[in-house]
Amino acid sequence: MRVLRKGAAARPNHHFSATGAASGADQSIVDRLPLDRILVGDCVAEMSKLPAASVDVIFADPPYNLQLEGALRRPDQSLVDAVDDAWDQFDSFEAYDAFTRAWLIACRRLLKPNGTIWVIGSYHNIFRVGTILQDQGYWILNDIVWRKMNPMPNFKGRRFQNAHETLIWAARSQEGKKYTFNYDAMKAFNEDLQMRSDWVMPICTGTERLKGDDGTKLHPTQKPESLLHRVMISSTVPGDVVLDPFFGTGTTGAVARRLGRHFIGIERDAAYAVAAEERIAAVEPASLESLELMRGRKSETRIPFGSLLEAGLVSAGETLSDARGRVKATVRADGSLDSNGTVGSIHRVGAAVQSLDACNGWVFWHVTRHGKRVVIDDLRKQMRTADAA
C-alpha cells in the first residue's frame, strides 16, 4: 500500500462540474482547486494554499480535546478503546483555543459569501468552538443534536451516559442570506414533516467501520455515513465543493462521491489518507436522475405579473377571466387589473370579485390562447424555464 502524496487524487467525481464554473473568473478559481483529492499535511497550512471564496460548504470534525484522566476500564476491568491519540491532546484550554481560532480563520477565508460550515463536537469542546465561531464573524443558523441510538455506556457510573454530540451549522456571516438549505427535500425525507434539529441515528459500526490489519478500528472517531448524508442533502446541491479539513478515513469524501458533490480532504496522518483513498475509490456514484432535489414554491424564482407584460406573454388591454369565463378583468400597462372599476393586483382583484379576503391570482386568472383558457401560472412557468435554460 503506497502512502498518498500531497495532492494525490482519489477517483474523481465525473458526474458534475463544480458550481463555480458559471463565469470566467469563477472558472479560474475552480481550475486551481484540488477537487476530489486528499491533501496530506497540516490543515491550516494546506488551506492557506487554496484560493479564497472557493468552497461551498465545510464539514469539520476537529479534535475534541477530551481531557481523559487515565485509562478507562469496563466493570470486568477490560480496557476501553478510548480516544487517547496524540492529535487529540493539548497542553491547555488556551492552546486548544489558539488551534481552533487558526483553523476557523482559514476556513472562513475559503468559504464563498453564501457558504456554510458544519462543526461537530462534544461537551468537551463544542462550547469553546461556538464562542470562537461567533468571535470570528460566523452567523450560527442551528445547533443540531445527534442523538446516538447505540452510545457507549458510562462505565464509572459517575455521570449521565453521554448519548449525543452537537453540530453547529453556521453561515460565513450575518450577511450571507442566500445560503443553501433544501427545505422541501428535507421535509420529503422526513415523511412530509419539517426536519427537526434532533437527529437520531447510530454510531459507526459493522462493515462501515474501517479496521486495521489487527482487526481493531482504524480511526477512533469515524463518523457514520448517514450523518454526512443528511448534512449534504440539507445544505448542498450536486456539483458543490465540500471541504473537510480533518478528513480522517474519508467519510465526507465517500458520501460526496456517492451524492455527486466534489470534496477536498486534508489529513495530516498519511495512513488515514491511504485508507480514505481506497475507501472512496470503491464508492459507486448515484445516477444523475436520483440526485435531483425536491423543490417547493418557496425555492422558485419570484416573477411578478408585470414581468409577463415585459416578456410579451401578456399584453396591455388583454382580457383575463376565471376558469369558466364568468368574471373578467382588463390588463393595464402597469401590471394591474381593472374589473368593472375594481383596480389592483391580480391577487387583490381576484379576491374582490369573489368577495374573499385573499386569492392566489396566479391560479385564478386565465388568458385565452388558441381558443382555450390557460391559467396565467403556466405563463410564469414558461418564464422560469427560459431563465433556467
Disulfide bonds with the S-S distance in Angstrom:
none
